[in-house]
Amino acid sequence: MDKNQFFQIVMNFIGNVHASTHFLTKDARSNKITPQQHSILEYVFFSKAVTTSQVADCLNISLPNASRELKKLFKLDLIVKESDAKDRRKTTISLSEPGQNLMLRTFERIQKDFWKQAGELSEDEMKSIISSMVVLDKKVFF
């Protein structure tokens, strides 16, 4: 297969992933936070502990913007900050218990919408999808 054609198919797939993510999450987010704050909480949820710089880099926003949004999430008691014992300038951000619970409730709503969209899947189909995702995870996603 031509490498350019292959790349176009991969890019189309990634675009579909973004569109599906938007579809599945748009009505699942809490009304108490903005979509950007939701993205931050999601990133922290999957990363477990991050720095402000990592949040800014992942969301492609400025460091001051990331700091401002993290401060809002901290005031809402959705994240906790922990200073590094060796370097007090370095702060690690993780989800608080209320933040964990918010994200778990969000994922429960997403799961319901996912199964509405996916319909019934056979055991073989689920295994095939998982196998494909393993390959994608190793070769395409970082």
CYANA upper distance limits for C-alpha pairs under 8 A (distance plus 0.5 A):
  1 MET  CA      5 GLN  CA      7.76
  1 MET  CA      6 PHE  CA      7.31
  2 ASP  CA      6 PHE  CA      6.71
  3 LYS  CA      7 PHE  CA      6.55
  4 ASN  CA      8 GLN  CA      6.72
  5 GLN  CA      9 ILE  CA      6.84
  6 PHE  CA     10 VAL  CA      6.82
  7 PHE  CA     11 MET  CA      6.64
  8 GLN  CA     12 ASN  CA      6.59
  9 ILE  CA     13 PHE  CA      6.69
 10 VAL  CA     14 ILE  CA      6.74
 11 MET  CA     15 GLY  CA      6.67
 12 ASN  CA     16 ASN  CA      6.74
 13 PHE  CA     17 VAL  CA      6.73
 14 ILE  CA     18 HIS  CA      6.85
 15 GLY  CA     19 ALA  CA      6.75
 16 ASN  CA     20 SER  CA      6.46
 17 VAL  CA     21 THR  CA      6.50
 18 HIS  CA     22 HIS  CA      6.70
 19 ALA  CA     23 PHE  CA      6.69
 20 SER  CA     24 LEU  CA      6.54
 21 THR  CA     25 THR  CA      6.49
 22 HIS  CA     26 LYS  CA      6.13
 23 PHE  CA     27 ASP  CA      8.45
 24 LEU  CA     28 ALA  CA      7.67
 24 LEU  CA    110 ILE  CA      6.10
 24 LEU  CA    113 ASP  CA      6.73
 24 LEU  CA    114 PHE  CA      7.15
 25 THR  CA     29 ARG  CA      6.74
 25 THR  CA    110 ILE  CA      6.71
 28 ALA  CA    106 THR  CA      5.94
 28 ALA  CA    107 PHE  CA      8.16
 28 ALA  CA    109 ARG  CA      6.10
 28 ALA  CA    110 ILE  CA      6.53
 29 ARG  CA     33 ILE  CA      8.22
 29 ARG  CA     35 PRO  CA      7.97
 29 ARG  CA     38 HIS  CA      7.41
 29 ARG  CA    106 THR  CA      6.58
 30 SER  CA    102 LEU  CA      8.21
 30 SER  CA    106 THR  CA      7.92
 33 ILE  CA     37 GLN  CA      6.38
 33 ILE  CA     38 HIS  CA      6.95
 34 THR  CA     38 HIS  CA      6.68
 35 PRO  CA     39 SER  CA      6.73
 36 GLN  CA     40 ILE  CA      6.85
 37 GLN  CA     41 LEU  CA      6.74
 37 GLN  CA     69 GLU  CA      7.04
 37 GLN  CA     70 LEU  CA      8.42
 37 GLN  CA     73 LEU  CA      7.80
 38 HIS  CA     42 GLU  CA      6.57
 39 SER  CA     43 TYR  CA      6.60
 39 SER  CA     59 LEU  CA      8.17
 40 ILE  CA     44 VAL  CA      6.68
 40 ILE  CA     55 VAL  CA      7.22
 40 ILE  CA     59 LEU  CA      8.07
 41 LEU  CA     45 PHE  CA      6.42
 41 LEU  CA     95 LEU  CA      7.80
 41 LEU  CA     99 GLY  CA      7.99
 41 LEU  CA    103 MET  CA      7.92
 42 GLU  CA     46 PHE  CA      6.86
 42 GLU  CA    103 MET  CA      7.67
 43 TYR  CA     47 SER  CA      6.50
 43 TYR  CA     55 VAL  CA      8.09
 44 VAL  CA     48 LYS  CA      5.91
 44 VAL  CA     49 ALA  CA      6.64
 44 VAL  CA     50 VAL  CA      6.91
 44 VAL  CA     93 ILE  CA      7.94
 44 VAL  CA     94 SER  CA      6.53
 44 VAL  CA     95 LEU  CA      7.17
 45 PHE  CA     94 SER  CA      8.00
 45 PHE  CA     95 LEU  CA      7.13
 45 PHE  CA    100 GLN  CA      7.79
 45 PHE  CA    103 MET  CA      8.02
 48 LYS  CA     94 SER  CA      6.40
 48 LYS  CA     95 LEU  CA      7.98
 49 ALA  CA     92 THR  CA      6.49
 49 ALA  CA     93 ILE  CA      5.88
 49 ALA  CA     94 SER  CA      5.25
 49 ALA  CA     95 LEU  CA      8.49
 50 VAL  CA     54 GLN  CA      6.65
 50 VAL  CA     55 VAL  CA      7.48
 50 VAL  CA     92 THR  CA      5.91
 50 VAL  CA     93 ILE  CA      5.70
 50 VAL  CA     94 SER  CA      7.20
 51 THR  CA     55 VAL  CA      6.95
 51 THR  CA     90 LYS  CA      8.07
 51 THR  CA     91 THR  CA      6.62
 51 THR  CA     92 THR  CA      5.49
 51 THR  CA     93 ILE  CA      6.40
 52 THR  CA     56 ALA  CA      6.72
 52 THR  CA     63 LEU  CA      7.50
 52 THR  CA     66 ALA  CA      6.90
 52 THR  CA     67 SER  CA      6.90
 52 THR  CA     70 LEU  CA      8.35
 52 THR  CA     91 THR  CA      8.06
 52 THR  CA     92 THR  CA      8.16
 52 THR  CA     93 ILE  CA      7.96
 53 SER  CA     57 ASP  CA      6.58
 53 SER  CA     63 LEU  CA      6.78
 53 SER  CA     66 ALA  CA      8.35
 54 GLN  CA     58 CYS  CA      6.47
 55 VAL  CA     59 LEU  CA      6.60
 55 VAL  CA     66 ALA  CA      6.99
 56 ALA  CA     60 ASN  CA      6.16
 56 ALA  CA     61 ILE  CA      5.41
 56 ALA  CA     62 SER  CA      6.24
 56 ALA  CA     63 LEU  CA      5.94
 56 ALA  CA     65 ASN  CA      8.14
 56 ALA  CA     66 ALA  CA      5.81
 57 ASP  CA     61 ILE  CA      7.09
 57 ASP  CA     62 SER  CA      8.41
 61 ILE  CA     65 ASN  CA      6.84
 61 ILE  CA     66 ALA  CA      7.03
 62 SER  CA     66 ALA  CA      6.74
 63 LEU  CA     67 SER  CA      6.60
 64 PRO  CA     68 ARG  CA      6.62
 65 ASN  CA     69 GLU  CA      6.77
 66 ALA  CA     70 LEU  CA      6.55
 67 SER  CA     71 LYS  CA      6.56
 68 ARG  CA     72 LYS  CA      6.93
 69 GLU  CA     73 LEU  CA      6.81
 70 LEU  CA     74 PHE  CA      6.52
 70 LEU  CA     79 ILE  CA      8.30
 71 LYS  CA     75 LYS  CA      6.73
 72 LYS  CA     76 LEU  CA      6.83
 73 LEU  CA     77 ASP  CA      6.83
 73 LEU  CA     78 LEU  CA      5.92
 73 LEU  CA     79 ILE  CA      6.54
 74 PHE  CA     78 LEU  CA      6.31
 74 PHE  CA     79 ILE  CA      5.62
 74 PHE  CA     80 VAL  CA      6.87
 74 PHE  CA     81 LYS  CA      8.41
 77 ASP  CA     96 SER  CA      7.18
 77 ASP  CA     98 PRO  CA      7.29
 77 ASP  CA     99 GLY  CA      7.64
 78 LEU  CA     95 LEU  CA      6.49
 78 LEU  CA     96 SER  CA      5.75
 78 LEU  CA     97 GLU  CA      7.86
 78 LEU  CA     98 PRO  CA      6.11
 78 LEU  CA     99 GLY  CA      4.48
 78 LEU  CA    100 GLN  CA      8.14
 79 ILE  CA     93 ILE  CA      7.12
 79 ILE  CA     94 SER  CA      6.08
 79 ILE  CA     95 LEU  CA      4.76
 79 ILE  CA     96 SER  CA      5.14
 79 ILE  CA     99 GLY  CA      6.59
 80 VAL  CA     93 ILE  CA      6.27
 80 VAL  CA     94 SER  CA      6.01
 80 VAL  CA     95 LEU  CA      6.45
 80 VAL  CA     96 SER  CA      5.93
 81 LYS  CA     91 THR  CA      6.73
 81 LYS  CA     92 THR  CA      6.13
 81 LYS  CA     93 ILE  CA      5.22
 81 LYS  CA     94 SER  CA      7.16
 82 GLU  CA     91 THR  CA      5.95
 82 GLU  CA     92 THR  CA      5.67
 82 GLU  CA     93 ILE  CA      7.02
 83 SER  CA     87 ASP  CA      8.01
 83 SER  CA     88 ARG  CA      5.80
 83 SER  CA     89 ARG  CA      7.58
 83 SER  CA     90 LYS  CA      6.40
 83 SER  CA     91 THR  CA      4.95
 83 SER  CA     92 THR  CA      6.81
 84 ASP  CA     88 ARG  CA      5.67
 84 ASP  CA     89 ARG  CA      7.87
 84 ASP  CA     90 LYS  CA      6.08
 84 ASP  CA     91 THR  CA      6.54
 84 ASP  CA     92 THR  CA      7.78
 95 LEU  CA     99 GLY  CA      5.64
 95 LEU  CA    100 GLN  CA      6.23
 96 SER  CA    100 GLN  CA      6.59
 97 GLU  CA    101 ASN  CA      6.66
 98 PRO  CA    102 LEU  CA      6.57
 99 GLY  CA    103 MET  CA      6.77
100 GLN  CA    104 LEU  CA      6.66
101 ASN  CA    105 ARG  CA      6.65
102 LEU  CA    106 THR  CA      6.67
103 MET  CA    107 PHE  CA      6.63
104 LEU  CA    108 GLU  CA      6.74
105 ARG  CA    109 ARG  CA      6.99
106 THR  CA    110 ILE  CA      6.75
107 PHE  CA    111 GLN  CA      6.44
108 GLU  CA    112 LYS  CA      6.98
109 ARG  CA    113 ASP  CA      6.99
110 ILE  CA    114 PHE  CA      6.47
111 GLN  CA    115 TRP  CA      6.79
112 LYS  CA    116 LYS  CA      6.88
113 ASP  CA    117 GLN  CA      6.72
114 PHE  CA    118 ALA  CA      6.43
115 TRP  CA    119 GLY  CA      6.01
115 TRP  CA    120 GLU  CA      8.08
121 LEU  CA    125 GLU  CA      6.34
121 LEU  CA    126 MET  CA      6.78
122 SER  CA    126 MET  CA      6.77
123 GLU  CA    127 LYS  CA      6.71
124 ASP  CA    128 SER  CA      6.54
125 GLU  CA    129 ILE  CA      6.62
126 MET  CA    130 ILE  CA      6.65
127 LYS  CA    131 SER  CA      6.58
128 SER  CA    132 SER  CA      6.66
129 ILE  CA    133 MET  CA      6.64
130 ILE  CA    134 VAL  CA      6.71
131 SER  CA    135 VAL  CA      7.03
132 SER  CA    136 LEU  CA      6.69
133 MET  CA    137 ASP  CA      6.35
134 VAL  CA    138 LYS  CA      6.75
135 VAL  CA    139 LYS  CA      6.48
135 VAL  CA    140 VAL  CA      8.33
136 LEU  CA    140 VAL  CA      5.48
136 LEU  CA    141 PHE  CA      6.73
137 ASP  CA    141 PHE  CA      5.45
137 ASP  CA    142 PHE  CA      7.51
138 LYS  CA    142 PHE  CA      8.10
